[in-house]
Amino acid sequence: MDETTETMTISDRSDFALWAIERAKAIVAEEGGNLAIATRDHSDEKIAASANALGQAIVNALLEVFDGLMQE
């Protein structure tokens, strides 16, 4: 996944919801697409790797926001 990110200030639930929606869109667009391609190719190894990458991208996004909250 592309590691270029913008800094966003999350000051309320609305900001958090907006961040979560945008982050989810980016994750699904990239990692979900990779998983779909691997499934189409019928490669169990590629499917497993793509599914793991999708899961890791979700974990990374959650850690990203929680790390930002811990700095305050």
PyMOL CGO cylinders between C-alpha atoms (Angstrom):
from pymol import cmd
from pymol.cgo import CYLINDER

trace = [
    CYLINDER, 0.00, 0.00, 0.00, 1.19, 3.52, -0.72, 0.3, 1, 1, 1, 1, 1, 1,
    CYLINDER, 1.19, 3.52, -0.72, 2.67, 4.94, 2.45, 0.3, 1, 1, 1, 1, 1, 1,
    CYLINDER, 2.67, 4.94, 2.45, 2.12, 8.62, 1.56, 0.3, 1, 1, 1, 1, 1, 1,
    CYLINDER, 2.12, 8.62, 1.56, -0.39, 9.98, 4.02, 0.3, 1, 1, 1, 1, 1, 1,
    CYLINDER, -0.39, 9.98, 4.02, -1.80, 13.32, 4.97, 0.3, 1, 1, 1, 1, 1, 1,
    CYLINDER, -1.80, 13.32, 4.97, -2.03, 14.44, 8.56, 0.3, 1, 1, 1, 1, 1, 1,
    CYLINDER, -2.03, 14.44, 8.56, -5.58, 14.91, 9.72, 0.3, 1, 1, 1, 1, 1, 1,
    CYLINDER, -5.58, 14.91, 9.72, -6.77, 16.30, 13.01, 0.3, 1, 1, 1, 1, 1, 1,
    CYLINDER, -6.77, 16.30, 13.01, -9.55, 14.23, 14.51, 0.3, 1, 1, 1, 1, 1, 1,
    CYLINDER, -9.55, 14.23, 14.51, -11.39, 16.38, 16.99, 0.3, 1, 1, 1, 1, 1, 1,
    CYLINDER, -11.39, 16.38, 16.99, -14.76, 14.66, 17.17, 0.3, 1, 1, 1, 1, 1, 1,
    CYLINDER, -14.76, 14.66, 17.17, -16.71, 11.57, 16.14, 0.3, 1, 1, 1, 1, 1, 1,
    CYLINDER, -16.71, 11.57, 16.14, -17.62, 13.10, 12.79, 0.3, 1, 1, 1, 1, 1, 1,
    CYLINDER, -17.62, 13.10, 12.79, -13.96, 13.61, 11.90, 0.3, 1, 1, 1, 1, 1, 1,
    CYLINDER, -13.96, 13.61, 11.90, -13.18, 10.06, 12.95, 0.3, 1, 1, 1, 1, 1, 1,
    CYLINDER, -13.18, 10.06, 12.95, -16.07, 8.68, 10.85, 0.3, 1, 1, 1, 1, 1, 1,
    CYLINDER, -16.07, 8.68, 10.85, -14.86, 10.61, 7.81, 0.3, 1, 1, 1, 1, 1, 1,
    CYLINDER, -14.86, 10.61, 7.81, -11.29, 9.36, 8.31, 0.3, 1, 1, 1, 1, 1, 1,
    CYLINDER, -11.29, 9.36, 8.31, -12.50, 5.77, 8.73, 0.3, 1, 1, 1, 1, 1, 1,
    CYLINDER, -12.50, 5.77, 8.73, -14.61, 5.89, 5.56, 0.3, 1, 1, 1, 1, 1, 1,
    CYLINDER, -14.61, 5.89, 5.56, -11.81, 7.34, 3.45, 0.3, 1, 1, 1, 1, 1, 1,
    CYLINDER, -11.81, 7.34, 3.45, -9.24, 4.93, 4.87, 0.3, 1, 1, 1, 1, 1, 1,
    CYLINDER, -9.24, 4.93, 4.87, -11.54, 1.95, 4.29, 0.3, 1, 1, 1, 1, 1, 1,
    CYLINDER, -11.54, 1.95, 4.29, -12.11, 3.02, 0.68, 0.3, 1, 1, 1, 1, 1, 1,
    CYLINDER, -12.11, 3.02, 0.68, -8.36, 3.16, 0.06, 0.3, 1, 1, 1, 1, 1, 1,
    CYLINDER, -8.36, 3.16, 0.06, -7.74, -0.22, 1.69, 0.3, 1, 1, 1, 1, 1, 1,
    CYLINDER, -7.74, -0.22, 1.69, -10.53, -1.96, -0.21, 0.3, 1, 1, 1, 1, 1, 1,
    CYLINDER, -10.53, -1.96, -0.21, -9.52, -0.37, -3.51, 0.3, 1, 1, 1, 1, 1, 1,
    CYLINDER, -9.52, -0.37, -3.51, -5.96, -1.62, -3.27, 0.3, 1, 1, 1, 1, 1, 1,
    CYLINDER, -5.96, -1.62, -3.27, -5.89, -4.72, -1.11, 0.3, 1, 1, 1, 1, 1, 1,
    CYLINDER, -5.89, -4.72, -1.11, -9.40, -5.90, -1.99, 0.3, 1, 1, 1, 1, 1, 1,
    CYLINDER, -9.40, -5.90, -1.99, -8.54, -5.60, -5.67, 0.3, 1, 1, 1, 1, 1, 1,
    CYLINDER, -8.54, -5.60, -5.67, -5.40, -7.65, -5.16, 0.3, 1, 1, 1, 1, 1, 1,
    CYLINDER, -5.40, -7.65, -5.16, -7.43, -10.32, -3.36, 0.3, 1, 1, 1, 1, 1, 1,
    CYLINDER, -7.43, -10.32, -3.36, -9.99, -10.43, -6.17, 0.3, 1, 1, 1, 1, 1, 1,
    CYLINDER, -9.99, -10.43, -6.17, -7.25, -10.88, -8.78, 0.3, 1, 1, 1, 1, 1, 1,
    CYLINDER, -7.25, -10.88, -8.78, -5.62, -13.65, -6.75, 0.3, 1, 1, 1, 1, 1, 1,
    CYLINDER, -5.62, -13.65, -6.75, -8.99, -15.40, -6.44, 0.3, 1, 1, 1, 1, 1, 1,
    CYLINDER, -8.99, -15.40, -6.44, -9.57, -15.14, -10.16, 0.3, 1, 1, 1, 1, 1, 1,
    CYLINDER, -9.57, -15.14, -10.16, -6.15, -16.71, -10.80, 0.3, 1, 1, 1, 1, 1, 1,
    CYLINDER, -6.15, -16.71, -10.80, -7.03, -19.67, -8.51, 0.3, 1, 1, 1, 1, 1, 1,
    CYLINDER, -7.03, -19.67, -8.51, -3.67, -19.51, -6.73, 0.3, 1, 1, 1, 1, 1, 1,
    CYLINDER, -3.67, -19.51, -6.73, -4.03, -20.55, -3.09, 0.3, 1, 1, 1, 1, 1, 1,
    CYLINDER, -4.03, -20.55, -3.09, -0.68, -18.99, -2.23, 0.3, 1, 1, 1, 1, 1, 1,
    CYLINDER, -0.68, -18.99, -2.23, -1.62, -15.66, -3.82, 0.3, 1, 1, 1, 1, 1, 1,
    CYLINDER, -1.62, -15.66, -3.82, -5.04, -15.74, -2.17, 0.3, 1, 1, 1, 1, 1, 1,
    CYLINDER, -5.04, -15.74, -2.17, -3.47, -16.32, 1.25, 0.3, 1, 1, 1, 1, 1, 1,
    CYLINDER, -3.47, -16.32, 1.25, -0.86, -13.60, 0.72, 0.3, 1, 1, 1, 1, 1, 1,
    CYLINDER, -0.86, -13.60, 0.72, -3.49, -11.12, -0.51, 0.3, 1, 1, 1, 1, 1, 1,
    CYLINDER, -3.49, -11.12, -0.51, -5.86, -11.93, 2.36, 0.3, 1, 1, 1, 1, 1, 1,
    CYLINDER, -5.86, -11.93, 2.36, -3.03, -11.44, 4.84, 0.3, 1, 1, 1, 1, 1, 1,
    CYLINDER, -3.03, -11.44, 4.84, -2.11, -8.12, 3.21, 0.3, 1, 1, 1, 1, 1, 1,
    CYLINDER, -2.11, -8.12, 3.21, -5.74, -6.98, 3.48, 0.3, 1, 1, 1, 1, 1, 1,
    CYLINDER, -5.74, -6.98, 3.48, -5.85, -7.91, 7.15, 0.3, 1, 1, 1, 1, 1, 1,
    CYLINDER, -5.85, -7.91, 7.15, -2.52, -6.20, 7.81, 0.3, 1, 1, 1, 1, 1, 1,
    CYLINDER, -2.52, -6.20, 7.81, -3.67, -3.02, 6.07, 0.3, 1, 1, 1, 1, 1, 1,
    CYLINDER, -3.67, -3.02, 6.07, -6.71, -2.93, 8.37, 0.3, 1, 1, 1, 1, 1, 1,
    CYLINDER, -6.71, -2.93, 8.37, -4.53, -3.46, 11.45, 0.3, 1, 1, 1, 1, 1, 1,
    CYLINDER, -4.53, -3.46, 11.45, -2.12, -0.75, 10.29, 0.3, 1, 1, 1, 1, 1, 1,
    CYLINDER, -2.12, -0.75, 10.29, -4.98, 1.72, 9.81, 0.3, 1, 1, 1, 1, 1, 1,
    CYLINDER, -4.98, 1.72, 9.81, -6.32, 1.04, 13.30, 0.3, 1, 1, 1, 1, 1, 1,
    CYLINDER, -6.32, 1.04, 13.30, -2.86, 1.42, 14.84, 0.3, 1, 1, 1, 1, 1, 1,
    CYLINDER, -2.86, 1.42, 14.84, -2.37, 4.62, 12.87, 0.3, 1, 1, 1, 1, 1, 1,
    CYLINDER, -2.37, 4.62, 12.87, -5.38, 6.29, 14.45, 0.3, 1, 1, 1, 1, 1, 1,
    CYLINDER, -5.38, 6.29, 14.45, -4.77, 4.91, 17.93, 0.3, 1, 1, 1, 1, 1, 1,
    CYLINDER, -4.77, 4.91, 17.93, -1.14, 6.04, 17.84, 0.3, 1, 1, 1, 1, 1, 1,
    CYLINDER, -1.14, 6.04, 17.84, -2.40, 9.51, 16.94, 0.3, 1, 1, 1, 1, 1, 1,
    CYLINDER, -2.40, 9.51, 16.94, -4.80, 9.48, 19.88, 0.3, 1, 1, 1, 1, 1, 1,
    CYLINDER, -4.80, 9.48, 19.88, -2.06, 8.41, 22.29, 0.3, 1, 1, 1, 1, 1, 1,
    CYLINDER, -2.06, 8.41, 22.29, 0.08, 11.45, 21.43, 0.3, 1, 1, 1, 1, 1, 1,
    CYLINDER, 0.08, 11.45, 21.43, -2.43, 13.83, 23.02, 0.3, 1, 1, 1, 1, 1, 1,
]
cmd.load_cgo(trace, "trace")
